[in-house]
Amino acid sequence: MLMCKSTDVFEHIRNDTYDHIIRGTYEGSAQYIRDGGAFASLIADFRHRVETNTDVLPHIVHTFFPIAEQLTFRYKFTAHDAEAQCLVLRYFARIPEHRLFAGYQIQFVFDIPTEQLIGVYTAEVPLE
C-alpha cells in the first residue's frame, strides 16, 4: 500500500507519474456499504476529493490499457474493509459494444484513521 496524501497522488498523475497506480483490483475483505452507513460523511469527503480530480481518471486507465474510447467515470459504490480499516470507492466507465469488456474500474482506497488515499487500483471489467 502507498502512504501519501491524496492530493499528491493526483498531482503525480497530472505530472505523468503513474507509479502510485496498481493494475488489478483491491484484494482485501471489503464489504459493500448501503447508503454509506456510519461512514456517510467520510465517504462524501472522499468522493469530493476524487470528483474534484476527475480529469486524471482516464489517465489512470490509459496507463495500463491501450484504449481509444473517451471514458466517463461514475461513482458506483463504497465498500468497507473492517480488518484493514479502509474504505474502497469504486468508479466505473462503460465502453459500449466491446466484445469482451463492459468497461474499466478504478478503486480508490482510503485509510479511515488517517483519512488518506493509500491505494489506487485499475482493472478491466469483463462482460457478465
N, C-alpha and C positions, 0 to 999 in steps of 0.2 A: 504494500500500500504506500501511497505517497503522502508526504506530510508537508503541505504547503497551503498558503492562503488561496481561497477560491479565485480572487482577482488575479493572482499570479498565474494560475493555470490558463485563464482566458487570455491574459497578455502574452503568455508563451505561445499560444496558438496563433494569435494575431501576428506574432513575430516569426511565424513559420518554424516553431519548435514544438514537435509533437511527441517528445519523449515521455510526456505525462499520460499519454493515451495508451490503453491496453486493448489489443484485439481480442475479442471474446466477450463473455458475459460474467457478471458477478457470481461467484460460486459459494457465497455464504448461505446461511439458512434463513433468508429473508421471507417474511410472510406479508401478503397483501393487506393493506390497511384501508378499510372502508371509510370514506369521508374524512380521513386524516386522524380520526380518533383523538387521543390525548395530545397528539403531535400536530394538530391542525395549524397553529400559529407558526410553529417551526417550519413546517412544510411550506407554508405561504412565503416565509422569508427565503427559504432555499429556492423555491420556484422563481421568486423575484430575481435572485442572483443569476439563475440560469437564463431566464427570459429577457433580461436586460443585456444579455450577451448572445442572442440567437444568431447573430452574424457568423459566429465561429462554428456552429453546429455542423453545417455542411462540410466545413474544412476537416472536422474530426473524422467523418466518414471517408472523405476523399483521400485521407492519409493512407488507408488500408485497402480501399476498394476502387478500382478503375471504373467509374460510372460517369455517364454524360448527362443523366437526368438532373433537372432542377429539384432539389429536395426542400420540402417544407415540413418542419418538425412540429409535432403537437405533444403536449404532455398527456401521458396515458394513466399513470398511477404511481403511487409510492408504496414501497414495501419496507418493513421494519425487521432488522436483524437484531434480536434482543441479545444474543450472545456477543456479537461484535459491537453492540451499542451504536448502530448506524442506521441511517435511512437511505434507501435507494430510490431515486427518482428516475422513472423511465420515460423517455421521449421516443417517438416513432415517426418515421417519414415513409409514406407509401410510395411504391413505384408501380404504376399501372402497367398491366399487360406483360409482366415478366413471366417467363416460363417456370422459373424455379423459386423466386423470392417474392414475398409480399412487400418487403421494404427493408429499412435499416433502423436499428435501435441504438440509442445512446443511453447509458445508465450513469447517473451522477451519484456517487457515494459520499454522503456527508456523515462525519462523526458527530454524534449527538452531544457529548460532553463539551467539546471544543467548538462545535458549530462550523467546522472547517471542511472544505471539499478535500477528500482524501483519495478519491479514485474516479477515473473516467474510463468506461468500457464501451466499445462499439462492436456491433456484430450484424451480420445479415440475418434476416428473419425469414425462414422458409415458408412457402405456402403450406397451409394446413389442409 
